Amino acid sequence: MEHINHTTLLIGIKDKNITLNKAIQHDTHIEVFATLDYHPPKCKHCKGKQIKYDFQKPSKIPFIEIGAFPSLIRLKKRRFQCKSCRKVTVAETTLVQKNCQISEMVRQKIAQLLLNREALTHIASKLAISTSTSTVYRNLKQFHFQEDYTTLPEILSWDEFSYQKGKLAFIAQDFNTKKIMTILDNRRQTTIRNHFFKYSKEARKKVKVVTVDMSGSYIPLIKKLFPNAKIVLDRFHIVQHMSRALNQTRINIMKQFDDKSLEYRALKYYWKFILKDSRKLSLKPFYARTFRETLTPRECLKKIFTLVPELKDYYDLYQLLLFHLQEKNTDQFWGLIQDTLPHLNRTFKTTLSTFIRYKNYITNAIELPYSNAKLEATNKLIKDIKRNAFGYRNFENFKKRIFIALNIKKERTKFVLSRA
């Protein structure tokens, strides 16, 4: 903690050679007039004695807000002249770098705002600097992130996200700390393999679990890169495959009826009840326009299955699989699939055959407490950064922005208010 006893220190000017002369408040901003002056140093060129010469034309230096108003410092800098070589030099200050007009306080504020998910143009506008964001871009480029190729976390999460139309980037994250390990500009196996081969074999052997989605393209690569790792498929994608199979079955049955029939309208308008976990159905009644009466969701489903009994078997299968998956009943889950597989339609057969092909990895997903949920949440934040900036043309700038916003931890700045 540092006690502040001077106006210049209060607004962030720590250079004792700067004197505030006056301040004028305009309708849109505050203008501060200041002078930079100190004892003449030795000449930089010949080491001769210098004398005070005159003052330079006031420099316009954008500064941080004062009293919720944008501020501008008009700084008059002392000039010195050497008695020997007659060369003239200008006084220097810690307030602003040499040959620059943006104050160090503004640069620090830019770095602070880059931690948030704000667009660069919004940061520039907030600090009343160049709307072309060139200043913000220069600050962004000053950040450098060096990857540590000596260690890897025990639990890794892999996924991809879209950074341009038709282009997907690869992302790997530490499951426990949520730290982003790497972002690659494509998800080709060659690119991913070459990147992780930069780690030693001993470091790769320490990886115990890798969570991935159900695309299947990563599985052979994970086996090669991390020989001791268990592969865990994301449970969300398992449920998604089952719900899509049930939904496609509903659509196929619905198309067998006339679009004005009661069966068609019931299957079309109440599809959410069919796909929802039966244990999470609301008990609150609502007016069902299709049936022209007040019903609860469960009563609505009963009427649908009375009209379309062939959907009931698939609905029960879906709910049972969902139950066993959530309750971690591995044997019952696979036993139910084996018993019902020969009697199912083509859509469900395809889905459950895929499950059997990935049986070991789905079993890991049921039994182990790992998933891609944390990485999916990170991808949501990445999409927010991209949307706020209306996209990024330069992938490296986008990558830096992600690392700054998500890998650098911010200190708590919210004050806890107490009662008077």
C-alpha positions in Angstrom: 0.0 0.0 0.0 1.3 3.5 -0.9 0.1 6.8 0.5 -0.7 9.4 -2.2 0.0 12.9 -1.2 0.1 14.8 -4.5 -2.3 15.5 -7.3 0.0 14.2 -10.0 0.4 10.9 -8.2 -3.4 10.6 -7.7 -4.0 10.7 -11.5 -1.1 8.4 -12.2 1.8 10.7 -13.1 4.8 9.5 -11.1 7.5 11.7 -12.8 8.5 14.4 -10.3 9.8 16.6 -13.0 6.3 17.2 -14.4 4.4 20.2 -13.0 0.7 20.6 -13.5 -0.1 24.2 -14.5 -3.9 24.2 -15.0 -6.8 22.1 -16.0 -9.8 23.0 -18.2 -13.0 21.0 -18.3 -14.7 20.9 -21.7 -18.1 19.4 -22.4 -16.5 16.3 -23.8 -13.1 16.0 -22.1 -10.6 17.4 -19.5 -7.5 19.2 -20.8 -4.5 19.3 -18.4 -1.6 21.7 -19.1 1.7 20.6 -17.7 5.4 21.3 -18.0 8.4 18.9 -18.1 11.6 20.6 -16.8 14.7 19.5 -14.9 18.4 20.3 -14.5 20.3 20.0 -17.8 22.1 16.6 -18.1 25.4 16.0 -20.0 25.2 16.0 -23.8 24.4 12.5 -25.2 26.7 13.2 -28.2 29.9 14.7 -26.8 29.3 14.5 -23.1 29.7 18.3 -22.9 27.8 20.7 -20.7 24.2 21.6 -21.7 22.1 24.7 -20.9 18.4 25.2 -20.9 17.3 26.4 -24.3 13.5 26.7 -24.6 10.3 24.7 -24.5 9.1 22.4 -27.3 5.6 22.9 -28.8 3.1 21.2 -26.4 2.6 17.5 -27.1 -0.9 16.2 -27.1 -0.8 13.0 -24.9 -4.0 11.0 -24.5 -4.5 10.0 -20.8 -6.8 7.8 -18.8 -10.2 9.1 -17.6 -10.3 11.7 -14.9 -13.6 12.0 -13.1 -15.3 9.8 -15.8 -14.2 12.2 -18.6 -11.6 11.4 -21.2 -8.5 13.4 -20.5 -5.7 15.0 -22.6 -2.4 16.2 -21.3 -0.7 19.1 -23.2 2.9 18.6 -22.1 5.5 21.3 -22.7 9.0 19.6 -22.8 12.2 21.5 -22.0 14.8 21.5 -24.7 18.6 21.6 -23.9 21.4 22.8 -26.0 25.0 21.7 -25.8 27.6 24.4 -25.4 30.2 22.4 -27.3 28.5 20.7 -30.3 25.5 23.0 -30.2 23.1 20.1 -30.7 19.6 20.3 -29.1 17.9 17.5 -27.2 14.5 17.2 -25.7 13.7 16.3 -22.0 12.5 12.7 -21.5 9.9 11.4 -19.1 8.5 8.1 -17.9 5.0 9.4 -18.7 5.4 8.6 -22.4 8.0 6.7 -24.4 10.4 8.6 -26.7 8.9 9.5 -30.0 5.5 8.3 -28.8 2.3 10.2 -28.0 0.4 7.5 -26.2 1.0 7.6 -22.4 2.2 4.6 -20.5 -1.0 4.7 -18.4 -3.1 4.3 -21.5 -0.9 1.4 -22.7 -1.3 -0.3 -19.3 -5.1 0.2 -19.5 -5.1 -1.3 -23.0 -3.3 -4.4 -21.7 -5.8 -4.6 -18.8 -8.8 -4.3 -21.1 -7.4 -7.0 -23.5 -8.1 -9.5 -20.6 -11.8 -8.9 -21.2 -13.8 -10.2 -24.2 -14.1 -6.8 -25.8 -13.5 -5.8 -29.4 -10.3 -3.9 -30.2 -12.3 -1.1 -31.7 -14.4 -0.9 -28.5 -11.2 -0.6 -26.4 -9.9 2.1 -28.7 -13.1 4.0 -28.4 -13.3 3.6 -24.6 -9.8 5.1 -24.2 -10.4 7.9 -26.8 -7.4 6.8 -29.0 -7.2 5.9 -32.7 -10.4 4.2 -33.8 -8.3 2.3 -36.4 -7.0 0.3 -33.4 -3.4 0.5 -34.5 -2.4 1.5 -31.0 -4.3 -1.5 -29.6 -2.8 -3.8 -32.2 0.7 -2.7 -31.3 0.0 -3.5 -27.6 -1.5 -6.8 -28.6 1.7 -7.7 -30.5 3.8 -7.0 -27.5 2.4 -10.1 -25.8 4.4 -13.3 -26.3 3.4 -16.8 -25.1 6.0 -19.5 -24.9 4.8 -23.0 -24.8 6.5 -25.4 -22.3 7.4 -28.6 -24.1 8.8 -30.3 -21.0 5.5 -31.3 -19.2 2.0 -32.2 -20.1 -1.1 -32.4 -17.8 -2.4 -35.9 -16.7 -5.8 -35.1 -18.1 -6.2 -33.5 -21.5 -9.2 -32.3 -23.4 -9.3 -32.1 -27.2 -11.8 -30.3 -29.5 -12.0 -27.8 -32.4 -13.7 -24.5 -33.0 -14.5 -22.5 -36.1 -12.4 -19.3 -36.6 -13.3 -18.6 -40.2 -16.0 -19.7 -42.6 -15.2 -23.4 -43.4 -12.1 -23.4 -41.3 -11.6 -25.2 -38.0 -8.9 -24.7 -35.4 -7.6 -27.4 -33.0 -7.6 -26.6 -29.2 -6.1 -28.6 -26.3 -6.9 -27.8 -22.7 -5.8 -28.9 -19.2 -8.9 -30.5 -17.7 -8.1 -29.6 -14.1 -6.8 -26.1 -14.4 -8.7 -25.1 -17.6 -5.5 -23.7 -19.0 -5.3 -23.7 -22.8 -2.3 -25.8 -23.8 -2.2 -25.1 -27.5 -4.2 -23.7 -30.4 -3.4 -24.9 -33.9 -4.7 -23.3 -37.1 -6.1 -26.6 -38.5 -7.1 -30.0 -37.1 -5.2 -32.2 -39.6 -3.6 -35.2 -38.0 -0.2 -34.3 -39.4 -0.3 -30.9 -37.7 -1.4 -32.2 -34.4 1.1 -35.1 -34.4 4.0 -32.8 -35.3 3.1 -30.4 -32.5 2.8 -33.1 -29.7 6.0 -34.8 -30.9 7.8 -31.7 -29.7 7.1 -33.1 -26.2 9.4 -35.8 -25.0 8.2 -39.4 -24.9 8.4 -39.4 -21.1 6.1 -36.4 -20.9 3.6 -38.0 -23.3 3.6 -41.2 -21.3 2.5 -39.3 -18.2 -0.9 -38.4 -19.8 -3.5 -40.7 -18.2 -6.8 -39.5 -19.8 -7.8 -37.7 -23.0 -11.4 -36.5 -23.5 -12.6 -36.1 -27.1 -15.9 -35.9 -29.0 -17.3 -38.8 -31.1 -15.8 -37.7 -34.5 -13.4 -40.7 -34.3 -10.6 -39.0 -36.2 -8.6 -38.3 -33.0 -8.7 -41.8 -31.5 -5.8 -43.4 -33.6 -3.7 -40.3 -33.1 -4.2 -40.3 -29.3 -3.2 -44.0 -29.1 0.0 -43.2 -31.0 0.9 -40.0 -29.0 -0.1 -41.0 -25.5 0.4 -44.8 -25.1 -0.7 -44.9 -21.5 -3.8 -42.7 -21.8 -7.4 -43.8 -21.6 -9.7 -42.3 -24.2 -13.0 -40.8 -22.8 -15.8 -39.8 -25.3 -17.8 -36.8 -24.3 -21.1 -37.9 -22.7 -23.0 -34.9 -24.3 -22.2 -36.3 -27.7 -23.3 -39.8 -26.7 -26.7 -38.4 -25.6 -26.8 -36.2 -28.8 -26.4 -39.3 -31.0 -29.3 -41.0 -29.2 -31.6 -38.0 -29.3 -30.9 -37.5 -33.0 -31.8 -41.2 -33.7 -35.1 -40.7 -31.8 -35.8 -37.4 -33.5 -35.2 -38.9 -37.0 -37.5 -41.8 -36.1 -40.2 -39.3 -35.0 -39.8 -37.4 -38.3 -40.0 -40.6 -40.4 -43.2 -41.7 -38.6 -44.6 -38.2 -38.9 -44.2 -38.2 -42.7 -46.4 -41.2 -43.0 -49.5 -39.1 -42.0 -51.3 -36.3 -43.7 -49.9 -32.9 -42.6 -53.4 -31.8 -41.4 -54.0 -35.0 -39.3 -54.0 -35.0 -35.5 -51.1 -37.5 -35.5 -48.9 -35.3 -37.7 -49.6 -32.1 -35.7 -49.0 -33.9 -32.3 -45.6 -35.3 -33.4 -44.6 -31.9 -35.0 -45.5 -29.5 -32.2 -44.5 -31.6 -29.1 -41.2 -32.9 -30.2 -39.4 -31.3 -27.2 -41.4 -33.5 -24.8 -40.4 -36.6 -26.7 -36.7 -35.8 -26.6 -36.6 -34.6 -23.0 -35.4 -36.7 -20.1 -38.7 -38.1 -18.6 -37.4 -37.4 -15.1 -37.2 -33.7 -15.9 -40.6 -33.2 -17.4 -42.6 -30.5 -15.7 -45.7 -31.2 -13.7 -47.2 -27.8 -14.6 -50.3 -28.1 -16.8 -50.6 -26.0 -20.0 -53.2 -25.6 -22.7 -52.4 -28.0 -25.6 -54.0 -26.4 -28.7 -53.5 -29.6 -30.8 -55.6 -31.6 -28.3 -57.8 -28.6 -27.3 -57.5 -29.3 -23.6 -55.2 -28.5 -20.6 -52.6 -31.2 -20.1 -49.3 -31.8 -18.3 -46.3 -32.9 -20.5 -46.7 -36.5 -19.3 -50.4 -36.5 -20.2 -49.5 -35.0 -23.6 -47.0 -37.8 -24.2 -49.6 -40.5 -23.3 -52.0 -39.1 -25.9 -49.2 -39.0 -28.5 -48.3 -42.7 -27.9 -52.0 -43.6 -28.0 -52.2 -42.1 -31.5 -48.7 -43.4 -32.6 -48.0 -46.6 -30.6 -45.0 -47.5 -32.8 -43.0 -44.6 -31.4 -43.5 -45.7 -27.8 -40.9 -48.6 -28.0 -38.2 -46.3 -29.3 -39.1 -43.6 -26.7 -38.8 -46.2 -23.9 -35.5 -47.5 -25.3 -34.1 -43.9 -25.4 -35.2 -43.2 -21.9 -33.7 -46.4 -20.5 -30.4 -45.8 -22.2 -30.4 -42.3 -20.9 -31.1 -43.5 -17.4 -28.4 -46.2 -17.4 -25.9 -43.6 -18.8 -26.6 -41.1 -16.1 -26.7 -43.7 -13.3 -23.4 -45.3 -14.5 -25.0 -48.7 -15.0 -22.5 -50.0 -17.6 -23.6 -53.6 -17.8 -27.3 -52.7 -18.1 -26.5 -50.1 -20.8 -24.6 -52.5 -23.1 -27.0 -55.4 -22.3 -30.0 -53.3 -23.4 -28.2 -52.4 -26.7 -27.3 -56.0 -27.4 -30.9 -57.3 -26.7 -32.7 -54.6 -28.8 -30.3 -54.1 -31.7 -31.7 -56.8 -34.1 -35.3 -55.4 -33.7 -34.6 -51.7 -34.3 -35.0 -49.5 -37.4 -32.1 -48.5 -39.6 -31.5 -45.1 -37.8 -31.2 -46.6 -34.3 -29.2 -49.6 -35.7 -26.6 -47.2 -37.2 -26.3 -45.2 -33.9 -26.0 -48.2 -31.6 -23.6 -49.9 -34.0 -21.4 -46.9 -33.7 -21.6 -47.2 -29.9 -20.5 -50.8 -30.1 -17.6 -49.8 -32.3 -16.5 -47.3 -29.6 -17.5 -49.5 -26.7 -14.3 -49.2 -24.6 -14.3 -45.4 -24.9 -18.0 -45.1 -24.1 -17.5 -47.4 -21.1 -14.7 -45.0 -19.9 -17.2 -42.1 -20.3 -19.8 -43.9 -18.2 -17.4 -45.0 -15.4 -14.9 -42.0 -15.3 -15.8 -38.5 -14.1 -14.3 -36.7 -17.1 -15.9 -35.0 -20.1 -15.4 -32.2 -22.6 -17.8 -29.9 -20.7 -15.1 -27.5 -19.5 -13.6 -27.3 -23.0 -17.0 -26.7 -24.6 -17.4 -23.8 -22.1 -14.1 -22.4 -23.2 -15.2 -22.7 -26.9 -18.3 -20.6 -26.0 -16.0 -17.9 -24.6 -13.9 -18.1 -27.8 -17.0 -17.6 -29.9 -17.9 -14.6 -27.7 -14.5 -13.0 -28.4 -14.9 -13.7 -32.1 -18.4 -12.3 -32.3 -17.6 -9.1 -30.3 -14.8 -8.4 -32.8 -16.9 -9.4 -35.9 -14.3 -12.0 -36.7 -10.5 -12.0 -37.1 -8.7 -12.0 -40.4 -5.3 -12.7 -38.8 -5.2 -16.1 -37.0 -2.2 -15.2 -34.8 -4.0 -12.1 -33.5 -7.0 -14.2 -32.7 -4.9 -16.8 -31.0 -3.1 -14.1 -28.9 -6.4 -12.6 -27.9 -7.7 -16.0 -26.7 -4.6 -16.6 -24.6 -4.7 -13.1 -23.1 -8.4 -13.3 -22.2 -8.5 -16.9 -21.0 -5.1 -17.9 -19.8 -4.1 -14.8 -17.8 -5.9 -14.7 -14.5 -7.3 -11.4 -13.4 -7.2 -10.2 -9.8 -10.5 -9.4 -8.1 -11.3 -5.7 -8.4 -14.9 -5.7 -7.1 -15.2 -3.9 -3.8 -17.1 -5.5 -1.0 -19.5 -2.9 0.4 -20.1 -2.7 4.1 -23.0 -1.1 6.0 -22.4 2.4 7.4 
